């Protein structure tokens, strides 16, 4: 099984995912961003699109990597990864379904003011115009398709541990 934690920057995916992993037996965290980083390391570089998710190889490589890891280890993968383009989510979720991999899709959500404050107050990454640039696309995806496709966990007033507990409970752990 895959427990996919979606949502924009500042929603709590990176902080919550290891806490979810601790609550679900035989689970591992797999950050699909690492697949994008691998593609970014190709020299000479792939044609730049502004985001590695726009590279056609990224989505099937995420599916195949998850499939192979699950074939090797079994259990559950907790995957913290923002996907705001509906077509990309469909490619990934359809690919996983073709391999009979069940997905529990959660969106960690917070209001825009909270997201801005979290991004600006991030002591590891610091304020980021890149991360701020995804707030409006997230809001648009949430309004048009994303919240209808997932179980929404509002993290505005939750600690990461409380969000992890709700996710683990929802998946039956």
C-alpha positions in Angstrom: 0.0 0.0 0.0 1.0 3.6 -0.5 0.0 6.4 1.9 0.5 9.5 -0.3 0.8 12.8 1.6 0.0 15.6 -0.8 -0.4 19.3 -0.1 1.7 22.4 -0.8 4.9 23.6 0.9 4.3 24.4 4.6 1.4 22.0 5.0 3.5 19.5 7.0 4.2 16.6 4.6 8.0 16.3 5.4 7.5 16.6 9.1 4.5 14.4 9.3 5.7 11.5 7.0 8.2 10.0 9.4 5.7 10.2 12.2 3.2 8.3 10.1 5.9 5.8 9.3 6.4 5.1 13.0 2.7 4.4 13.4 2.3 2.0 10.5 4.0 -1.4 10.9 6.3 -2.4 8.2 6.3 1.0 6.5 9.0 3.1 4.9 9.2 6.8 3.8 9.9 7.2 0.1 10.2 10.9 -1.0 9.5 11.0 -4.8 11.4 14.2 -4.9 14.5 12.1 -4.9 13.5 10.7 -8.3 13.3 14.3 -9.6 16.7 15.1 -8.1 18.2 12.1 -9.9 16.8 13.4 -13.2 18.2 16.9 -12.3 21.7 15.3 -12.0 21.7 14.1 -15.7 24.5 15.8 -17.6 24.0 17.6 -19.8 20.8 18.5 -18.2 17.3 17.7 -19.5 15.5 20.7 -21.1 14.5 22.9 -18.1 10.8 23.2 -17.5 10.8 25.0 -14.2 9.8 21.8 -12.2 11.0 18.3 -12.6 7.4 17.0 -12.4 6.9 18.4 -15.9 9.6 16.1 -17.3 7.7 13.1 -18.8 10.0 10.5 -17.3 9.4 11.6 -13.7 5.9 10.2 -13.3 6.5 6.7 -14.6 9.8 6.5 -12.7 8.0 7.3 -9.5 5.5 4.5 -10.2 8.2 2.0 -11.1 10.4 2.9 -8.2 7.5 2.5 -5.7 6.5 -0.7 -7.3 10.0 -2.2 -7.2 10.5 -1.1 -3.6 7.2 -2.6 -2.6 8.0 -5.8 -4.5 11.2 -6.0 -2.6 10.1 -5.1 0.9 6.3 -5.4 1.1 4.6 -3.3 3.6 3.6 0.3 3.1 5.3 3.3 1.5 4.6 6.7 3.0 5.1 9.2 0.2 5.3 12.9 1.0 5.0 14.6 -2.4 3.1 17.6 -3.7 1.3 16.9 -7.0 -0.9 19.8 -8.1 -1.3 19.0 -11.7 -4.4 16.7 -12.1 -3.1 15.0 -15.2 0.2 14.1 -13.3 -1.8 12.7 -10.4 -3.9 10.6 -12.8 -0.7 9.2 -14.5 0.8 8.3 -11.1 -2.4 6.9 -9.5 -3.3 5.0 -12.7 0.2 3.5 -13.0 0.1 2.3 -9.4 -3.4 0.8 -9.9 -2.2 -1.1 -13.0 0.3 -2.8 -10.6 -2.5 -3.4 -8.1 -1.0 -1.1 -5.5 -3.6 0.5 -3.3 -3.2 4.2 -2.6 -4.6 6.1 0.3 -4.3 9.7 -0.8 -4.3 12.4 1.9 -4.0 16.1 1.4 -2.4 18.0 4.3 -4.1 21.4 4.1 -3.7 24.7 6.0 -5.1 28.1 5.3 -3.0 30.5 3.2 -1.9 32.7 6.1 -0.7 29.7 8.1 1.2 28.3 5.0 2.9 31.7 4.4 3.9 31.9 8.1 5.3 28.3 8.1 7.3 29.0 4.9 8.7 32.2 6.2 9.5 30.7 9.6 11.2 27.5 8.3 14.5 27.4 10.2 15.9 24.7 7.9 15.1 26.2 4.4 14.4 29.8 5.3 11.9 32.0 3.4 11.5 30.8 -0.2 10.0 32.5 -3.2 9.9 29.1 -4.9 7.8 27.7 -2.1 5.5 30.8 -2.0 5.0 30.5 -5.8 3.1 27.2 -5.2 0.5 28.7 -2.8 -1.9 29.9 -5.5 -1.5 26.8 -7.7 -2.3 24.7 -4.6 -5.4 26.8 -3.8 -6.6 26.4 -7.4 -6.0 22.6 -7.3 -7.8 22.4 -4.0 -10.8 24.2 -5.4 -11.0 22.3 -8.7 -9.9 18.7 -8.1 -7.4 17.9 -5.4 -9.7 17.9 -2.3 -12.2 15.8 -4.1 -9.5 13.2 -4.8 -8.2 12.8 -1.3 -8.9 12.7 2.4 -8.2 16.2 3.6 -6.4 16.7 6.9 -6.5 20.3 8.0 -3.2 20.9 9.7 -3.8 24.6 10.5 -4.3 23.9 14.2 -2.8 20.3 14.4 0.6 19.3 15.4 2.4 17.0 13.0 2.0 14.2 15.6 -1.8 14.8 15.7 -2.0 14.8 11.8 0.1 11.5 11.8 -2.3 9.9 14.3 -5.3 10.8 12.1 -3.7 9.4 9.0 -2.6 6.2 10.7 -6.1 5.7 12.2 -7.6 6.3 8.8 -5.5 3.5 7.2 -6.2 1.2 10.1 -3.0 1.2 12.1 
